[in-house]
Amino acid sequence: MNLLLQILNKPIDAFRAGNKWIAWGLVAFTIFVNTVFEPLLRFFFGVIHQKTDLLHILKTSVLGICTYIVICAIFYFVSKCFGSKTKLGIYLNTWGLTYFPTIICSFVVAFTEVFFYVFWNNVLWGMVFGCLFVGILLWKIILYVLFLREVAGLKRGKMIGAFIITGVFIILLAMGNGYVGLKTPVL
């Protein structure tokens, strides 16, 4: 529990501690919310006659894991081009520590899509969710910058260059995740 609080309050210290079990647990939980929880929520509360497609759940779960590995490999190769000495295993065992915003976003997307009729034409809920999504996006960007600085060991111009290049790959992977059915990208 202390490490979870450390991830929220002191992400730099959490990156330095680098607990791979927590990191992979957060990734697995994010994938679970996207691929299992959301379809079950939709089945029980959403479309009445919708069937839960186990093959689709399995496929998107595997693609979620693949996406995580690919984004870590991209971080590794791009950061290496900019002079990072960090090994690939550290990226794989650390990037998952940035997944709290992704988990929150996954829950919000799942609930708003299933219970959309509650929020339809409601300005207050629109403002709340708009602020929430902007806050989550800013939180993830801050963690992204801290990750490049602390884990990859990049500074100033090299960090900005890696930020821009990996950012392009993040956008492409997010689009690919949406295409295969992962509504909240596993990034």
Secondary structure, DSSP 4 states (H G I P E B T S, - for coil): -HHHHHHHH-HHHHHHH--HHHHHHHHHHHHHIIIIIHHHHHHHHS-TTPPP-HHHHHHHHHHHHHHHHHHHHHHHHHHHHTT----HHHHHHHGGGG-HHHHHHHHHHHHHHHTHHHHTT-HHHHHHHHHHHHHHHHHHHHHHHHHHHHTS---HHHHHHHHHHHHHHHHHHHHHHHHHT-SS---
